[in-house]
Amino acid sequence: MKCPGQDTLYWKPGAIFDTKCPECGHKVEFFKDDTSRKCPNCGHRFINPKMDFGCASYCQFAEQCLGNLPPELMAQKEDLLKDRVAIEMKRYFKTDFKRISHASRVARYAERIGKAEGQGNLAVILSAAYLHDIGIHEAEKKYNSTAPKYQEQEGPPIARFIMEKLGAKEELIEEVCDITGHHHHPRPEETANFKAVYDADLIANIEDNHKDKPVDADYLAKVIDKSFLTESGGIAAKEILLKRA
């Protein structure tokens, strides 16, 4: 079965259009399902400016449907994946808005820390941030506990199922599952990806723990100084937490 979005039977006016080559300005004709075309004047190949490749980040049939994606889009594919991971996390937790809120904040803080550190892979960081507590419901069912060791035990198989469903690369899946499987327990040597998630989770946990019980700012500052794995995590923690203390 052909994807309706790519089937000419469903095309509307404007499905075939002209655009200017970004190199020489020559007119180039595009069909809406062209991933890229070569300019007949200068030979420059460029991406279809009107095509939405979002589905390629998670659809297992993307290559059959769209053909070989241009290198520029292959580089973006993992970046697009994180948005689908966020959606799957929300679907999994359903009406557990407390866990959805926590995971979303961890992802937001982890992205900030990862960008500030200038290291790591944001696709890994954000996917792991969204999924770091994904085992918590199974931990509650099996052990009547949300203890970190049970979350870390039950999380990786669920994280793997979600990532495989979305068509993520095995290397990315392995690292996300590894982070999920020990996100409360840093090893002596850790990756930049782990550190960003760990620090972001720590900020969110301190927020949650002291939401209704503000702590002394001086005490909190001391905790921050000795608890974070990255300089950017400590800076973010002070900006986020101390203003509320």
HELIX and SHEET records of a PDB file:
HELIX    1   1 PRO A    4  GLN A    6  5                                   3    
HELIX    2   2 THR A    8  TYR A   10  5                                   3    
HELIX    3   3 GLY A   54  SER A   57  5                                   4    
HELIX    4   4 ALA A   62  LEU A   66  1                                   5    
HELIX    5   5 PRO A   71  PHE A   93  1                                  23    
HELIX    6   6 PHE A   97  GLU A  117  1                                  21    
HELIX    7   7 LEU A  122  LEU A  131  1                                  10    
HELIX    8   8 ILE A  136  TYR A  143  1                                   8    
HELIX    9   9 PRO A  148  LYS A  165  1                                  18    
HELIX   10  10 GLU A  170  THR A  180  1                                  11    
HELIX   11  11 ALA A  192  ASN A  209  1                                  18    
HELIX   12  12 ALA A  217  SER A  227  1                                  11    
HELIX   13  13 GLU A  231  ALA A  237  1                                   7    
HELIX   14  14 LYS A  238  LEU A  242  3                                   5    
SHEET    1   A 2 ILE A  16  LYS A  20  0                                        
SHEET    2   A 2 LYS A  27  PHE A  31 -1                                        
SHEET    1   B 2 SER A  36  LYS A  38  0                                        
SHEET    2   B 2 ARG A  45  ILE A  47 -1                                        
END                                                                             
